[in-house]
Amino acid sequence: MTQWDEVIREVKRKSIHVIPGFLAIPIIIWIGQYIALIIAIFFFIIYSLNEIMLRKNINIKIPIAYQTYRFMARRDELEKRYFTGTVYFWGFTILIIALLPPIEAAAAIMISSLGDAAAAIIGKMCGQPRLPYNRNKSLCGTLAMFLVSYLSCIIAGVPSLQSILASSSSAVVESLTTRSVLDEITVPLTALIVFLLV
């Protein structure tokens, strides 16, 4: 598989991953946190049920979740029948919406969704230079995550200093993560902690 094949595959995968990021402001800020929380709980439930069906090898296809799995899953996830990242993502989305004010909640979800997608896609496109402390990650990907996360925070209405701290912290933590599924824990958790503390 060529580098561009990998980029196209990653763009395809992340085309679903970015949806919560694009919808964060309209749903959380404009429509309201209670509706956003109900939506997040719904997705957490269906992806959790899908994970149980996959792991227990039960041939029940959970609508939306199973189709997303077939579309987004990496080869390893398809072979070993797991899709845990989505469960982590929606679990942390629930926490973020419940614990943060609307503007910070939207920004944290945009970091987890749009920032993480930028890191993956730009990281695959550039490929080099690799980070000395994590050869699976590139400097281009980390910088892309920081920039997209920062812009997301500013667009959501987060003050500049908070935006810089949340974006840089999340980008650094993402660059340290050795397995891609763990990004769905480390990135939203970092954004949540920064917004709670700053």
Buried (B, 14 or more C-beta within 10 A) or exposed (E): EEEEEEBBBBBEBBEBBBEBBEBBBEBBBEBEBEEBBEBBBEBBBBBBBBBEBBEEEEEEEBEEBBEBBEEBBBEEBEEEBBBBBBBBBBBBBBBBBEEBEBBBBBBBBBBBBBBBBBBBBBBBBBBEEBBEEBEEBBBBBBBBBBBBBBBBBBBBBBEEEBBBBBBBBBBEBBBBBEEBBBBBBBBBBBBBBBBEEB
